[in-house]
Amino acid sequence: MAEVRLEKLVKSYGKVGVVHGIDLTIAHNEFVVLVGPSGCGKSTTLRMIAGLEEISGGTISIGDRVVNDLAPRERNISMVFQNYALYPHMTVKENLGFSLKIAKQDTATIEKRVAEAAEILGLTPLLERTPGELSGGQRQRVAMGRAIVRHPDVFLFDEPLSNLDAKLRGQMRVEIKKLHQKVKTTIVYVTHDQVEAMTLADRIVIMKDGHIEQVGTPAEVFEQPKNTFVASFIGSPPMNLLDATVSTDAGRKVAKLSDGVTLALPAAAAEKVKDGQAVTVGFRAEAFSPVGYGLYGDNEVATVKRTIILPEPLGTETLLYTELGGKEVQGKMLNPRFVKPGEQMTFHLDLSRLHVFDRASGKSVLV
Amino acid sequence: MERSWQRWLIRFGVFIVMAIICVPGLWIVMTAFRDNVEVMARPPVWIPERWTLDNFRAILGLSDSQQGIPVIRYFMNSVIISVTSTVLAVLIGMMGGYAFARYRFKGKNVAFLWLMLSRTVPGISLSLPVFMIWSRVGLIDTDFGVILVYLALNIPFTIWLIDGFFRQIPLSLSEAAQVDGCTRWQAFWKIEFPLAKSGIASAGIFAFLTSWNEFALASQLTRTTASKTLPVGLMDFTAQFTVDWTGMCAMAVIIIVPALILTFIVQKHLIAGLTFGGVKG
């Protein structure tokens, strides 16, 4: 069992705090992704788990051991670095077998485990090459191979795909996912790319300024963001967020946008707000589509007529930039037809998919 | 495209520059093998008419005509002093360079600056103070005294050079090794040291050549065969009114050859080192 538990974890450099008391439990064999903008403390947290960074406060345990004062080599973890950190003077085979050699395993075991890892990652034909003779994707695989030969309790990935081009990144993402299915192990993965987070994670941990903003499954953080930060960070394009004021109209709570458009609030949110409350309403592009080009079912919608500022065709859908509540917003057109800038279109906004945040705190009114 | 006359012009320029650099050296080598008579001849005899090993026999004391000079003794002194000071300078340079490259500590920048500033002081200006101190503590005319001075000359340089090489090596390599099960010490010897090897070799050869060729300080601090080095030994060929040029040149060849051989041996590393070549993750 390799559960990873962070309790009140703190990191500071002198007076500058980087991580401010994080609590997080990562279950055995769970794939957890730490995501957030740069400087949010996600890499520092990972490096503290690895033992490469001293812990300023709190505890980290792996399995049932508190590892605070253990050196990296005593933690039975392995790590894939952003720049791969392959040993340039060793062949792929030597790179893969290095940790086993250090652990004084016998040659037969090393050969066997290296061959195993090479097989899983398709590195067998490359074993005699040096890292300098490999492409970016191959180096990435060697780095992962080096991590899996050890059969560690926990895998740590520090932005492993950020040095690859977009296409390769997509491929490697799939490989990492497959790897986790083959080699069941606890994984902690750090990235600033929310797409990676959404596609890979069992659970996502969204961090900002050294705090955890929200922990949840990809669906949870996408559907029920706890605050405006999570709402705007997760999902592409980011959620549209508009300032509004709550009032009551014909017995229903509505949010009035700065340009006078009123949106009836979903029942759950309506219960939590007062008249006159300053709120931020949010909706994703897919909840805001031209009539006939969206998926609403029988949901209640608000109808507005808008001028298209810019269409952005993406093939199966087109992003439409227009204006609502005094701000630029994005809508989505499914199975699109050709749209010209300046064209007038009637949009439906799916009110059941409206998110309401308290403007002062930025928190969802449902929390 | 370069025109051919341009190419020839460049070649000619290179030839002139190389000639200026090489001719004195060649002259020394040729003089070492020529007759004493030819040395002073006017007009000069460029290529020796008769090549002879007499000069080497003479200084090694193998001929009857002339008393030998303790070349072997000087050679041994030179080897002991140069090798010891080089090995120590490289070891300390490695530790210092690694510390400067990898650790954060108070006063690091100031310390580094002072090390570099020490290089700006001309060595010869230290000769008198060093001589006075050494004579008080009894280090004059000892190998140890010279080694100590050469260490002081070489260490700032080796630290600076090796620091640069360790900086080239991504920190994550050492971290990866530690995650892979190494202690920091193992990570250093198994990963960082092999990668910085060319830099360390460069530092070594520079330190060695400095010690091997140094004359000014050694001429002050050594007195007898107990510690005189080869360059200082060259002065044995000057008498009150005469200079034994052929003998001096023969000894100069003995000084040059080991340095040349060593340089050739580590040449590969030196080139890789001086171009700060390819450490890539």
Interface residues (C-beta under 8 A of the other chain):
Chain A: A50 G51 L52 A71 P72 R73 I77 S78 M79 F81 Q82 N83 Y84 A85 L86 Y87 P88 H89 F98 S99 I102 A103 P131 G132 R139 R146 R150
Chain B: P170 S172 L173 E175 A176 A177 Q178 V179 D180 G181 C182 T183 Q186 K190 I191 P194 L195 G278 V279 K280 G281
